[in-house]
Amino acid sequence: MSNIWIAAGEGNVAAVEEFLRADGADANQKDQNGYTALHAAASYSHVDLIRLLISTYKADPNIVDADGDAPLHVAETREVAELLVELGADPVLKNQEGLRVGFYGWGRTGEERPIDTADAEEHAEVVAYLQTFTPDFVPTQPQPDEDLSYLDVDAGETAGLSAEDIAELIRGEVDRLAGNAMVAASGLEEVRAESDASAGGSGSEPAPER
């Protein structure tokens, strides 16, 4: 095992503890990108190691890497997100990311909270949990219980397809709906323009003043 970050990513508790003992038990040491053992453990969902690093070795649950990502920003499961918050992670801590483009083609600019990152990475269960702390958040990804019946994707089309292929079908349908909306908006503008032109060129004279 070459370093503590690889050991943590693999969930190798014994190796992580060996590195910590050799390095004076500094669980917050970072690599060149600001990545810590806790980031690695959170990213790969090693819950026992997460608890050990924070509770025993005093790893900071809100430590950030070079992008401003805390361990909660890289959580991929609800179990990990819940554990990190339980152990002191800030559920609304913002990073320094920038633009994210979601499932529907929507984007966000500026700093991101863990829920924004989870949404962009399509971790729906993490989003659902973190909405407890950010009730104003509107997901850009379909949620597990979201009704997508308005999408014209026949069940027969999805038989035997992979999750990626099904997602591509849905994205195509979303694009179709978005295109229809744009056409409708364009047609409405034309009708308004014709109506304005007709009203302006009617030749009617204003009523004389009394």
C-alpha angles and dihedrals in degrees: 000000000000101000145355094260094058090044091052092047089054092046092240100159096180093053092046091052091047091054091047093052090049093048097047095265095288102159091176097063112132135211123227090285095048091256117152136196088255091056089052094047092048094046092053095040098242097160097177091053092047091055092045094050094049102035100037106023097033097236110179109248089205099047112134135213128220091288093049092253116151120202089265090061090063097043111125101183135053091234092060093044092051092048094049092050090046089054095049109280115151107238093203100043110137126223129203099252116123129199122023123180116208137204094280094047093259118139140205128209130199131026120351133219120214089263091057091052093045090051093049090049091048096242094150097175091053090049091050091052096045092050085077086074098035107040091165092063118112112202119228091199124072109261123225093258097035117129108235095169090119088070111093097228113134117221089231090061092060099048110124094000125132121246089254092054092048090050089051090052091052092047089053091051091049089051089050092052091047090051091051090051091052092050091049091050091049091050091050090053091052092051091050092048092051090047092051092048091050092050092047095049101041092110093224116149123225116255113264117258117252 
